[in-house]
Amino acid sequence: MGIDILIEDSRWQSVSLQDLVDLAGDATLAHLGIDPLETEISVLACDDIRIATLNTEFRGKPRPTNVLSWPSQDRSAKQAGAKPARPIDMTDMELGDIALSYDTCKREAEEMGLAFEDHITHLTIHGILHLLGYDHIRDLDATLMEGLETSILGKLGVADPYRDDEAG
């Protein structure tokens, strides 16, 4: 997978972001039957100030968030719970861009008692699924997307982020 990472916040140097993104990307694409070697993704590793600016500009939400995604094409499914359109051919393999905020990701990982690397792996999978047209606005779409995330993470040995251990 061709991944271009731009690190704007030096705190990202504390983790092997390239390795995490490669692992998450390869696992996600392989799970969906897409050749990872034929895709391109750009990742911006930034802080809360930068991601809040992007969130305001592109989503009208003036606050930081953990991950943002900009797909190169709209592949979303028209019917709730249906799989999105797959990339068609080699000209369709530039999937898009993802931004991750160190501050929000680190805070969430600490609050949830997760390893920071596991949380980044999850959010990278989440972002790539958005690039591929998956979403979680409608309930059936959320069920599909979360199921994929859980399955992919499980193959990587990462616990289900949606499971409430205290309830089970």
VMD Tcl script that builds the backbone (N, CA, C; Angstrom):
set m [mol new atoms 504]
animate dup $m
set s [atomselect $m all]
$s set {name element resname resid chain x y z} {
  {N N MET 1 A 0.861 -1.171 0.000}
  {CA C MET 1 A 0.000 0.000 0.000}
  {C C MET 1 A 0.898 1.221 0.000}
  {N N GLY 2 A 0.621 2.144 -0.873}
  {CA C GLY 2 A 1.353 3.400 -0.881}
  {C C GLY 2 A 0.748 4.335 0.148}
  {N N ILE 3 A 1.533 4.615 1.185}
  {CA C ILE 3 A 1.055 5.501 2.240}
  {C C ILE 3 A 2.016 6.665 2.366}
  {N N ASP 4 A 1.472 7.851 2.267}
  {CA C ASP 4 A 2.263 9.067 2.442}
  {C C ASP 4 A 1.846 9.664 3.783}
  {N N ILE 5 A 2.770 9.710 4.739}
  {CA C ILE 5 A 2.466 10.244 6.064}
  {C C ILE 5 A 3.166 11.578 6.248}
  {N N LEU 6 A 2.392 12.582 6.628}
  {CA C LEU 6 A 2.931 13.898 6.973}
  {C C LEU 6 A 2.768 14.072 8.474}
  {N N ILE 7 A 3.868 14.157 9.186}
  {CA C ILE 7 A 3.826 14.327 10.641}
  {C C ILE 7 A 4.016 15.802 10.959}
  {N N GLU 8 A 2.939 16.426 11.431}
  {CA C GLU 8 A 2.983 17.841 11.811}
  {C C GLU 8 A 3.267 18.022 13.298}
  {N N ASP 9 A 2.990 17.009 14.099}
  {CA C ASP 9 A 3.203 17.081 15.548}
  {C C ASP 9 A 4.269 16.051 15.921}
  {N N SER 10 A 5.369 16.525 16.470}
  {CA C SER 10 A 6.517 15.648 16.747}
  {C C SER 10 A 6.214 14.562 17.783}
  {N N ARG 11 A 5.145 14.698 18.559}
  {CA C ARG 11 A 4.805 13.663 19.530}
  {C C ARG 11 A 4.466 12.336 18.848}
  {N N TRP 12 A 4.075 12.385 17.588}
  {CA C TRP 12 A 3.803 11.159 16.843}
  {C C TRP 12 A 5.068 10.310 16.668}
  {N N GLN 13 A 6.229 10.924 16.858}
  {CA C GLN 13 A 7.487 10.176 16.750}
  {C C GLN 13 A 7.613 9.131 17.864}
  {N N SER 14 A 6.790 9.243 18.904}
  {CA C SER 14 A 6.859 8.300 20.030}
  {C C SER 14 A 6.291 6.922 19.679}
  {N N VAL 15 A 5.586 6.820 18.559}
  {CA C VAL 15 A 5.065 5.529 18.095}
  {C C VAL 15 A 5.559 5.295 16.672}
  {N N SER 16 A 5.556 4.063 16.264}
  {CA C SER 16 A 5.957 3.743 14.898}
  {C C SER 16 A 4.715 3.862 14.009}
  {N N LEU 17 A 4.352 5.106 13.720}
  {CA C LEU 17 A 3.110 5.366 12.987}
  {C C LEU 17 A 3.101 4.691 11.617}
  {N N GLN 18 A 4.212 4.727 10.913}
  {CA C GLN 18 A 4.256 4.086 9.592}
  {C C GLN 18 A 3.911 2.603 9.705}
  {N N ASP 19 A 4.495 1.926 10.691}
  {CA C ASP 19 A 4.220 0.497 10.871}
  {C C ASP 19 A 2.768 0.247 11.245}
  {N N LEU 20 A 2.215 1.084 12.132}
  {CA C LEU 20 A 0.816 0.919 12.548}
  {C C LEU 20 A -0.138 1.127 11.380}
  {N N VAL 21 A 0.110 2.163 10.595}
  {CA C VAL 21 A -0.755 2.465 9.448}
  {C C VAL 21 A -0.619 1.379 8.385}
  {N N ASP 22 A 0.610 0.923 8.143}
  {CA C ASP 22 A 0.807 -0.166 7.176}
  {C C ASP 22 A 0.053 -1.422 7.606}
  {N N LEU 23 A 0.197 -1.787 8.869}
  {CA C LEU 23 A -0.461 -2.990 9.393}
  {C C LEU 23 A -1.978 -2.872 9.296}
  {N N ALA 24 A -2.517 -1.754 9.770}
  {CA C ALA 24 A -3.970 -1.544 9.743}
  {C C ALA 24 A -4.494 -1.484 8.314}
  {N N GLY 25 A -3.765 -0.793 7.452}
  {CA C GLY 25 A -4.197 -0.662 6.064}
  {C C GLY 25 A -4.174 -1.987 5.326}
  {N N ASP 26 A -3.078 -2.714 5.459}
  {CA C ASP 26 A -2.979 -4.011 4.795}
  {C C ASP 26 A -4.066 -4.960 5.275}
  {N N ALA 27 A -4.297 -4.996 6.589}
  {CA C ALA 27 A -5.314 -5.901 7.150}
  {C C ALA 27 A -6.713 -5.522 6.682}
  {N N THR 28 A -7.005 -4.231 6.647}
  {CA C THR 28 A -8.330 -3.768 6.229}
  {C C THR 28 A -8.594 -4.108 4.770}
  {N N LEU 29 A -7.652 -3.765 3.916}
  {CA C LEU 29 A -7.838 -4.000 2.486}
  {C C LEU 29 A -7.879 -5.493 2.164}
  {N N ALA 30 A -6.993 -6.264 2.771}
  {CA C ALA 30 A -6.993 -7.707 2.538}
  {C C ALA 30 A -8.308 -8.328 2.993}
  {N N HIS 31 A -8.832 -7.873 4.123}
  {CA C HIS 31 A -10.112 -8.389 4.634}
  {C C HIS 31 A -11.239 -8.148 3.636}
  {N N LEU 32 A -11.144 -7.040 2.909}
  {CA C LEU 32 A -12.185 -6.672 1.940}
  {C C LEU 32 A -11.874 -7.183 0.530}
  {N N GLY 33 A -10.773 -7.928 0.387}
  {CA C GLY 33 A -10.429 -8.481 -0.918}
  {C C GLY 33 A -9.859 -7.466 -1.888}
  {N N ILE 34 A -9.232 -6.427 -1.359}
  {CA C ILE 34 A -8.609 -5.391 -2.186}
  {C C ILE 34 A -7.099 -5.534 -2.036}
  {N N ASP 35 A -6.386 -5.517 -3.134}
  {CA C ASP 35 A -4.933 -5.661 -3.093}
  {C C ASP 35 A -4.312 -4.402 -2.485}
  {N N PRO 36 A -3.721 -4.514 -1.294}
  {CA C PRO 36 A -3.121 -3.346 -0.653}
  {C C PRO 36 A -2.002 -2.708 -1.470}
  {N N LEU 37 A -1.319 -3.494 -2.288}
  {CA C LEU 37 A -0.206 -2.967 -3.072}
  {C C LEU 37 A -0.662 -2.018 -4.174}
  {N N GLU 38 A -1.948 -2.022 -4.456}
  {CA C GLU 38 A -2.463 -1.207 -5.550}
  {C C GLU 38 A -3.200 0.050 -5.074}
  {N N THR 39 A -3.098 0.377 -3.788}
  {CA C THR 39 A -3.839 1.515 -3.249}
  {C C THR 39 A -2.907 2.611 -2.754}
  {N N GLU 40 A -3.455 3.811 -2.638}
  {CA C GLU 40 A -2.721 4.960 -2.106}
  {C C GLU 40 A -3.585 5.677 -1.086}
  {N N ILE 41 A -2.950 6.041 0.028}
  {CA C ILE 41 A -3.614 6.780 1.102}
  {C C ILE 41 A -2.627 7.800 1.649}
  {N N SER 42 A -3.123 8.979 1.976}
  {CA C SER 42 A -2.318 9.994 2.647}
  {C C SER 42 A -2.811 10.145 4.074}
  {N N VAL 43 A -1.869 10.274 5.010}
  {CA C VAL 43 A -2.207 10.409 6.425}
  {C C VAL 43 A -1.538 11.665 6.977}
  {N N LEU 44 A -2.313 12.495 7.643}
  {CA C LEU 44 A -1.815 13.666 8.346}
  {C C LEU 44 A -1.830 13.348 9.831}
  {N N ALA 45 A -0.666 13.386 10.461}
  {CA C ALA 45 A -0.544 13.158 11.902}
  {C C ALA 45 A -0.377 14.526 12.560}
  {N N CYS 46 A -1.447 14.986 13.203}
  {CA C CYS 46 A -1.462 16.357 13.689}
  {C C CYS 46 A -1.877 16.422 15.156}
  {N N ASP 47 A -2.252 17.615 15.604}
  {CA C ASP 47 A -2.693 17.834 16.984}
  {C C ASP 47 A -4.142 18.316 16.988}
  {N N ASP 48 A -4.662 18.560 18.174}
  {CA C ASP 48 A -6.067 18.978 18.305}
  {C C ASP 48 A -6.357 20.313 17.637}
  {N N ILE 49 A -5.405 21.234 17.675}
  {CA C ILE 49 A -5.644 22.545 17.064}
  {C C ILE 49 A -5.853 22.384 15.557}
  {N N ARG 50 A -4.987 21.632 14.928}
  {CA C ARG 50 A -5.069 21.427 13.467}
  {C C ARG 50 A -6.331 20.652 13.084}
  {N N ILE 51 A -6.633 19.583 13.830}
  {CA C ILE 51 A -7.803 18.780 13.456}
  {C C ILE 51 A -9.094 19.532 13.740}
  {N N ALA 52 A -9.103 20.395 14.762}
  {CA C ALA 52 A -10.296 21.217 15.030}
  {C C ALA 52 A -10.530 22.189 13.875}
  {N N THR 53 A -9.456 22.739 13.339}
  {CA C THR 53 A -9.570 23.636 12.184}
  {C C THR 53 A -10.138 22.880 10.983}
  {N N LEU 54 A -9.617 21.690 10.735}
  {CA C LEU 54 A -10.112 20.867 9.622}
  {C C LEU 54 A -11.563 20.444 9.854}
  {N N ASN 55 A -11.897 20.083 11.083}
  {CA C ASN 55 A -13.259 19.662 11.417}
  {C C ASN 55 A -14.241 20.822 11.214}
  {N N THR 56 A -13.804 22.021 11.550}
  {CA C THR 56 A -14.641 23.211 11.348}
  {C C THR 56 A -14.823 23.477 9.856}
  {N N GLU 57 A -13.712 23.460 9.141}
  {CA C GLU 57 A -13.730 23.780 7.720}
  {C C GLU 57 A -14.541 22.784 6.894}
  {N N PHE 58 A -14.383 21.484 7.169}
  {CA C PHE 58 A -14.998 20.474 6.311}
  {C C PHE 58 A -16.310 19.900 6.847}
  {N N ARG 59 A -16.532 19.996 8.156}
  {CA C ARG 59 A -17.749 19.398 8.717}
  {C C ARG 59 A -18.606 20.397 9.485}
  {N N GLY 60 A -18.122 21.618 9.638}
  {CA C GLY 60 A -18.870 22.626 10.374}
  {C C GLY 60 A -18.953 22.340 11.861}
  {N N LYS 61 A -18.011 21.551 12.377}
  {CA C LYS 61 A -17.988 21.188 13.800}
  {C C LYS 61 A -16.709 21.755 14.412}
  {N N PRO 62 A -16.830 22.880 15.131}
  {CA C PRO 62 A -15.634 23.578 15.633}
  {C C PRO 62 A -15.051 22.958 16.902}
  {N N ARG 63 A -14.583 21.725 16.766}
  {CA C ARG 63 A -13.972 21.037 17.912}
  {C C ARG 63 A -13.044 19.947 17.386}
  {N N PRO 64 A -12.115 19.543 18.225}
  {CA C PRO 64 A -11.231 18.456 17.796}
  {C C PRO 64 A -11.968 17.122 17.761}
  {N N THR 65 A -11.421 16.199 17.001}
  {CA C THR 65 A -11.934 14.845 16.910}
  {C C THR 65 A -10.734 13.915 16.768}
  {N N ASN 66 A -10.957 12.627 16.825}
  {CA C ASN 66 A -9.836 11.691 16.761}
  {C C ASN 66 A -9.334 11.459 15.337}
  {N N VAL 67 A -10.252 11.242 14.402}
  {CA C VAL 67 A -9.877 10.940 13.018}
  {C C VAL 67 A -10.866 11.606 12.060}
  {N N LEU 68 A -10.346 12.080 10.953}
  {CA C LEU 68 A -11.155 12.599 9.855}
  {C C LEU 68 A -10.726 11.889 8.580}
  {N N SER 69 A -11.660 11.728 7.667}
  {CA C SER 69 A -11.373 11.058 6.393}
  {C C SER 69 A -11.964 11.851 5.239}
  {N N TRP 70 A -11.209 11.888 4.147}
  {CA C TRP 70 A -11.658 12.520 2.916}
  {C C TRP 70 A -11.500 11.517 1.781}
  {N N PRO 71 A -12.571 10.801 1.445}
  {CA C PRO 71 A -12.460 9.827 0.347}
  {C C PRO 71 A -12.269 10.535 -0.994}
  {N N SER 72 A -11.522 9.890 -1.874}
  {CA C SER 72 A -11.303 10.450 -3.202}
  {C C SER 72 A -12.567 10.389 -4.046}
  {N N GLN 73 A -13.445 9.450 -3.708}
  {CA C GLN 73 A -14.722 9.301 -4.408}
  {C C GLN 73 A -15.796 8.905 -3.409}
  {N N ASP 74 A -17.036 9.230 -3.735}
  {CA C ASP 74 A -18.154 8.783 -2.900}
  {C C ASP 74 A -18.499 7.354 -3.296}
  {N N ARG 75 A -18.192 6.440 -2.390}
  {CA C ARG 75 A -18.484 5.027 -2.639}
  {C C ARG 75 A -19.610 4.527 -1.734}
  {N N SER 76 A -20.235 5.426 -1.013}
  {CA C SER 76 A -21.219 5.021 -0.009}
  {C C SER 76 A -22.406 4.293 -0.626}
  {N N ALA 77 A -23.002 3.421 0.184}
  {CA C ALA 77 A -24.161 2.646 -0.245}
  {C C ALA 77 A -25.419 3.504 -0.146}
  {N N LYS 78 A -26.303 3.351 -1.092}
  {CA C LYS 78 A -27.572 4.085 -1.057}
  {C C LYS 78 A -28.508 3.502 0.000}
  {N N GLN 79 A -28.500 2.176 0.112}
  {CA C GLN 79 A -29.387 1.494 1.047}
  {C C GLN 79 A -28.658 1.254 2.367}
  {N N ALA 80 A -29.321 1.570 3.477}
  {CA C ALA 80 A -28.741 1.374 4.805}
  {C C ALA 80 A -28.359 -0.090 5.011}
  {N N GLY 81 A -27.147 -0.305 5.498}
  {CA C GLY 81 A -26.676 -1.651 5.791}
  {C C GLY 81 A -26.072 -2.388 4.613}
  {N N ALA 82 A -26.121 -1.778 3.426}
  {CA C ALA 82 A -25.541 -2.404 2.239}
  {C C ALA 82 A -24.050 -2.077 2.158}
  {N N LYS 83 A -23.306 -2.944 1.478}
  {CA C LYS 83 A -21.883 -2.698 1.295}
  {C C LYS 83 A -21.691 -1.576 0.277}
  {N N PRO 84 A -20.712 -0.713 0.518}
  {CA C PRO 84 A -20.414 0.355 -0.452}
  {C C PRO 84 A -19.854 -0.212 -1.757}
  {N N ALA 85 A -19.815 0.630 -2.771}
  {CA C ALA 85 A -19.231 0.243 -4.055}
  {C C ALA 85 A -17.734 0.019 -3.887}
  {N N ARG 86 A -17.227 -1.030 -4.486}
  {CA C ARG 86 A -15.790 -1.334 -4.428}
  {C C ARG 86 A -15.046 -0.478 -5.442}
  {N N PRO 87 A -13.772 -0.187 -5.160}
  {CA C PRO 87 A -12.975 0.468 -6.200}
  {C C PRO 87 A -13.026 -0.386 -7.467}
  {N N ILE 88 A -13.197 0.247 -8.611}
  {CA C ILE 88 A -13.460 -0.465 -9.859}
  {C C ILE 88 A -12.194 -0.981 -10.530}
  {N N ASP 89 A -11.212 -0.144 -10.699}
  {CA C ASP 89 A -10.017 -0.552 -11.412}
  {C C ASP 89 A -8.821 0.228 -10.886}
  {N N MET 90 A -7.698 0.072 -11.545}
  {CA C MET 90 A -6.463 0.692 -11.088}
  {C C MET 90 A -6.540 2.213 -11.057}
  {N N THR 91 A -7.411 2.820 -11.836}
  {CA C THR 91 A -7.525 4.274 -11.814}
  {C C THR 91 A -8.319 4.747 -10.606}
  {N N ASP 92 A -8.909 3.817 -9.863}
  {CA C ASP 92 A -9.783 4.131 -8.744}
  {C C ASP 92 A -9.106 3.812 -7.399}
  {N N MET 93 A -7.802 3.594 -7.395}
  {CA C MET 93 A -7.156 3.089 -6.193}
  {C C MET 93 A -6.521 4.153 -5.304}
  {N N GLU 94 A -6.625 5.420 -5.674}
  {CA C GLU 94 A -6.233 6.486 -4.761}
  {C C GLU 94 A -7.431 6.691 -3.847}
  {N N LEU 95 A -7.333 6.160 -2.631}
  {CA C LEU 95 A -8.503 6.093 -1.751}
  {C C LEU 95 A -8.839 7.409 -1.077}
  {N N GLY 96 A -7.836 8.214 -0.737}
  {CA C GLY 96 A -8.118 9.492 -0.111}
  {C C GLY 96 A -7.157 9.810 1.012}
  {N N ASP 97 A -7.614 10.693 1.909}
  {CA C ASP 97 A -6.774 11.230 2.973}
  {C C ASP 97 A -7.412 11.001 4.338}
  {N N ILE 98 A -6.542 10.822 5.333}
  {CA C ILE 98 A -6.962 10.649 6.721}
  {C C ILE 98 A -6.149 11.605 7.581}
  {N N ALA 99 A -6.754 12.165 8.610}
  {CA C ALA 99 A -6.033 12.962 9.617}
  {C C ALA 99 A -6.300 12.343 10.988}
  {N N LEU 100 A -5.244 12.250 11.787}
  {CA C LEU 100 A -5.328 11.729 13.154}
  {C C LEU 100 A -4.791 12.789 14.112}
  {N N SER 101 A -5.504 13.034 15.200}
  {CA C SER 101 A -5.045 13.989 16.209}
  {C C SER 101 A -4.396 13.264 17.378}
  {N N TYR 102 A -3.142 13.586 17.628}
  {CA C TYR 102 A -2.414 12.964 18.734}
  {C C TYR 102 A -3.134 13.207 20.062}
  {N N ASP 103 A -3.529 14.461 20.320}
  {CA C ASP 103 A -4.123 14.810 21.614}
  {C C ASP 103 A -5.381 13.997 21.904}
  {N N THR 104 A -6.309 13.985 20.977}
  {CA C THR 104 A -7.572 13.279 21.189}
  {C C THR 104 A -7.355 11.776 21.245}
  {N N CYS 105 A -6.527 11.254 20.356}
  {CA C CYS 105 A -6.272 9.800 20.360}
  {C C CYS 105 A -5.619 9.364 21.667}
  {N N LYS 106 A -4.660 10.120 22.139}
  {CA C LYS 106 A -3.963 9.777 23.387}
  {C C LYS 106 A -4.930 9.848 24.569}
  {N N ARG 107 A -5.720 10.917 24.633}
  {CA C ARG 107 A -6.684 11.086 25.727}
  {C C ARG 107 A -7.711 9.958 25.733}
  {N N GLU 108 A -8.253 9.619 24.566}
  {CA C GLU 108 A -9.238 8.541 24.481}
  {C C GLU 108 A -8.639 7.211 24.909}
  {N N ALA 109 A -7.434 6.923 24.458}
  {CA C ALA 109 A -6.786 5.663 24.824}
  {C C ALA 109 A -6.620 5.573 26.341}
  {N N GLU 110 A -6.187 6.647 26.951}
  {CA C GLU 110 A -6.007 6.665 28.407}
  {C C GLU 110 A -7.343 6.504 29.126}
  {N N GLU 111 A -8.366 7.218 28.671}
  {CA C GLU 111 A -9.690 7.149 29.303}
  {C C GLU 111 A -10.298 5.759 29.194}
  {N N MET 112 A -10.039 5.069 28.086}
  {CA C MET 112 A -10.619 3.745 27.868}
  {C C MET 112 A -9.696 2.613 28.325}
  {N N GLY 113 A -8.517 2.970 28.822}
  {CA C GLY 113 A -7.584 1.957 29.283}
  {C C GLY 113 A -7.024 1.106 28.152}
  {N N LEU 114 A -6.832 1.727 26.988}
  {CA C LEU 114 A -6.319 1.023 25.811}
  {C C LEU 114 A -4.865 1.386 25.569}
  {N N ALA 115 A -4.136 0.472 24.968}
  {CA C ALA 115 A -2.797 0.806 24.498}
  {C C ALA 115 A -2.950 1.835 23.376}
  {N N PHE 116 A -2.132 2.857 23.422}
  {CA C PHE 116 A -2.204 3.919 22.418}
  {C C PHE 116 A -2.080 3.334 21.005}
  {N N GLU 117 A -1.166 2.400 20.811}
  {CA C GLU 117 A -0.957 1.794 19.497}
  {C C GLU 117 A -2.200 1.048 19.017}
  {N N ASP 118 A -2.898 0.364 19.938}
  {CA C ASP 118 A -4.130 -0.343 19.567}
  {C C ASP 118 A -5.216 0.641 19.141}
  {N N HIS 119 A -5.302 1.764 19.864}
  {CA C HIS 119 A -6.314 2.770 19.524}
  {C C HIS 119 A -6.014 3.390 18.153}
  {N N ILE 120 A -4.745 3.667 17.889}
  {CA C ILE 120 A -4.365 4.213 16.581}
  {C C ILE 120 A -4.665 3.205 15.480}
  {N N THR 121 A -4.377 1.934 15.734}
  {CA C THR 121 A -4.682 0.889 14.756}
  {C C THR 121 A -6.175 0.880 14.455}
  {N N HIS 122 A -7.000 0.933 15.508}
  {CA C HIS 122 A -8.455 0.953 15.321}
  {C C HIS 122 A -8.884 2.171 14.511}
  {N N LEU 123 A -8.387 3.348 14.884}
  {CA C LEU 123 A -8.830 4.567 14.200}
  {C C LEU 123 A -8.344 4.618 12.750}
  {N N THR 124 A -7.198 4.009 12.483}
  {CA C THR 124 A -6.725 3.927 11.103}
  {C C THR 124 A -7.650 3.024 10.284}
  {N N ILE 125 A -8.016 1.879 10.834}
  {CA C ILE 125 A -8.980 0.986 10.170}
  {C C ILE 125 A -10.291 1.735 9.943}
  {N N HIS 126 A -10.753 2.423 10.966}
  {CA C HIS 126 A -11.992 3.204 10.888}
  {C C HIS 126 A -11.903 4.230 9.742}
  {N N GLY 127 A -10.787 4.958 9.703}
  {CA C GLY 127 A -10.612 5.968 8.664}
  {C C GLY 127 A -10.560 5.372 7.271}
  {N N ILE 128 A -9.867 4.249 7.118}
  {CA C ILE 128 A -9.785 3.594 5.800}
  {C C ILE 128 A -11.154 3.082 5.366}
  {N N LEU 129 A -11.923 2.551 6.302}
  {CA C LEU 129 A -13.278 2.116 5.952}
  {C C LEU 129 A -14.115 3.302 5.474}
  {N N HIS 130 A -13.942 4.460 6.099}
  {CA C HIS 130 A -14.627 5.663 5.598}
  {C C HIS 130 A -14.190 5.980 4.169}
  {N N LEU 131 A -12.893 5.852 3.886}
  {CA C LEU 131 A -12.413 6.114 2.524}
  {C C LEU 131 A -13.056 5.173 1.517}
  {N N LEU 132 A -13.414 3.989 1.985}
  {CA C LEU 132 A -14.024 2.981 1.114}
  {C C LEU 132 A -15.550 3.050 1.092}
  {N N GLY 133 A -16.124 4.074 1.723}
  {CA C GLY 133 A -17.565 4.290 1.646}
  {C C GLY 133 A -18.374 3.797 2.819}
  {N N TYR 134 A -17.726 3.223 3.805}
  {CA C TYR 134 A -18.452 2.765 5.001}
  {C C TYR 134 A -18.718 3.966 5.900}
  {N N ASP 135 A -19.822 3.901 6.644}
  {CA C ASP 135 A -20.179 4.999 7.537}
  {C C ASP 135 A -20.920 4.444 8.739}
  {N N HIS 136 A -21.226 5.319 9.685}
  {CA C HIS 136 A -21.899 4.884 10.904}
  {C C HIS 136 A -23.014 5.839 11.310}
  {N N ILE 137 A -23.518 6.612 10.357}
  {CA C ILE 137 A -24.604 7.544 10.665}
  {C C ILE 137 A -25.924 6.785 10.826}
  {N N ARG 138 A -26.244 5.929 9.869}
  {CA C ARG 138 A -27.456 5.112 9.964}
  {C C ARG 138 A -27.133 3.849 10.771}
  {N N ASP 139 A -28.074 3.383 11.564}
  {CA C ASP 139 A -27.845 2.247 12.455}
  {C C ASP 139 A -27.339 1.001 11.727}
  {N N LEU 140 A -27.952 0.653 10.600}
  {CA C LEU 140 A -27.529 -0.544 9.874}
  {C C LEU 140 A -26.115 -0.395 9.307}
  {N N ASP 141 A -25.777 0.826 8.890}
  {CA C ASP 141 A -24.423 1.080 8.403}
  {C C ASP 141 A -23.415 0.972 9.547}
  {N N ALA 142 A -23.782 1.500 10.717}
  {CA C ALA 142 A -22.906 1.426 11.890}
  {C C ALA 142 A -22.658 -0.020 12.287}
  {N N THR 143 A -23.698 -0.831 12.245}
  {CA C THR 143 A -23.554 -2.250 12.583}
  {C C THR 143 A -22.575 -2.923 11.633}
  {N N LEU 144 A -22.706 -2.646 10.336}
  {CA C LEU 144 A -21.817 -3.222 9.333}
  {C C LEU 144 A -20.382 -2.754 9.558}
  {N N MET 145 A -20.185 -1.455 9.730}
  {CA C MET 145 A -18.843 -0.896 9.879}
  {C C MET 145 A -18.174 -1.388 11.162}
  {N N GLU 146 A -18.897 -1.357 12.261}
  {CA C GLU 146 A -18.328 -1.796 13.534}
  {C C GLU 146 A -17.997 -3.287 13.506}
  {N N GLY 147 A -18.811 -4.073 12.825}
  {CA C GLY 147 A -18.524 -5.499 12.688}
  {C C GLY 147 A -17.233 -5.741 11.920}
  {N N LEU 148 A -17.033 -4.969 10.857}
  {CA C LEU 148 A -15.790 -5.077 10.085}
  {C C LEU 148 A -14.587 -4.681 10.932}
  {N N GLU 149 A -14.713 -3.556 11.642}
  {CA C GLU 149 A -13.617 -3.094 12.488}
  {C C GLU 149 A -13.245 -4.163 13.516}
  {N N THR 150 A -14.239 -4.714 14.178}
  {CA C THR 150 A -14.016 -5.724 15.205}
  {C C THR 150 A -13.347 -6.960 14.625}
  {N N SER 151 A -13.795 -7.393 13.461}
  {CA C SER 151 A -13.226 -8.574 12.812}
  {C C SER 151 A -11.769 -8.343 12.412}
  {N N ILE 152 A -11.495 -7.205 11.804}
  {CA C ILE 152 A -10.129 -6.881 11.363}
  {C C ILE 152 A -9.210 -6.749 12.576}
  {N N LEU 153 A -9.669 -6.045 13.596}
  {CA C LEU 153 A -8.860 -5.892 14.808}
  {C C LEU 153 A -8.594 -7.245 15.468}
  {N N GLY 154 A -9.600 -8.106 15.476}
  {CA C GLY 154 A -9.435 -9.437 16.062}
  {C C GLY 154 A -8.338 -10.223 15.365}
  {N N LYS 155 A -8.270 -10.103 14.036}
  {CA C LYS 155 A -7.214 -10.787 13.279}
  {C C LYS 155 A -5.830 -10.245 13.633}
  {N N LEU 156 A -5.801 -9.009 14.113}
  {CA C LEU 156 A -4.529 -8.386 14.501}
  {C C LEU 156 A -4.230 -8.574 15.989}
  {N N GLY 157 A -5.138 -9.262 16.697}
  {CA C GLY 157 A -4.934 -9.486 18.124}
  {C C GLY 157 A -5.291 -8.292 18.989}
  {N N VAL 158 A -6.126 -7.395 18.454}
  {CA C VAL 158 A -6.553 -6.205 19.192}
  {C C VAL 158 A -7.994 -6.420 19.653}
  {N N ALA 159 A -8.254 -6.141 20.921}
  {CA C ALA 159 A -9.575 -6.351 21.512}
  {C C ALA 159 A -10.650 -5.512 20.835}
  {N N ASP 160 A -11.870 -5.988 20.899}
  {CA C ASP 160 A -13.048 -5.302 20.358}
  {C C ASP 160 A -13.224 -3.963 21.081}
  {N N PRO 161 A -13.099 -2.845 20.385}
  {CA C PRO 161 A -13.233 -1.540 21.040}
  {C C PRO 161 A -14.682 -1.192 21.408}
  {N N TYR 162 A -15.638 -1.936 20.884}
  {CA C TYR 162 A -17.046 -1.650 21.136}
  {C C TYR 162 A -17.620 -2.508 22.260}
  {N N ARG 163 A -16.834 -3.449 22.760}
  {CA C ARG 163 A -17.304 -4.352 23.807}
  {C C ARG 163 A -17.138 -3.693 25.166}
  {N N ASP 164 A -18.192 -3.694 25.912}
  {CA C ASP 164 A -18.159 -3.183 27.288}
  {C C ASP 164 A -17.836 -4.347 28.199}
  {N N ASP 165 A -16.580 -4.451 28.624}
  {CA C ASP 165 A -16.142 -5.585 29.456}
  {C C ASP 165 A -16.917 -5.694 30.762}
  {N N GLU 166 A -17.387 -4.577 31.288}
  {CA C GLU 166 A -18.125 -4.622 32.550}
  {C C GLU 166 A -19.526 -5.198 32.368}
  {N N ALA 167 A -20.060 -5.121 31.135}
  {CA C ALA 167 A -21.403 -5.632 30.888}
  {C C ALA 167 A -21.381 -7.125 30.589}
  {N N GLY 168 A -20.238 -7.652 30.157}
  {CA C GLY 168 A -20.164 -9.038 29.716}
  {C C GLY 168 A -19.701 -9.922 30.795}
}
mol reanalyze $m
mol bondsrecalc $m
mol representation Tube
mol addrep $m
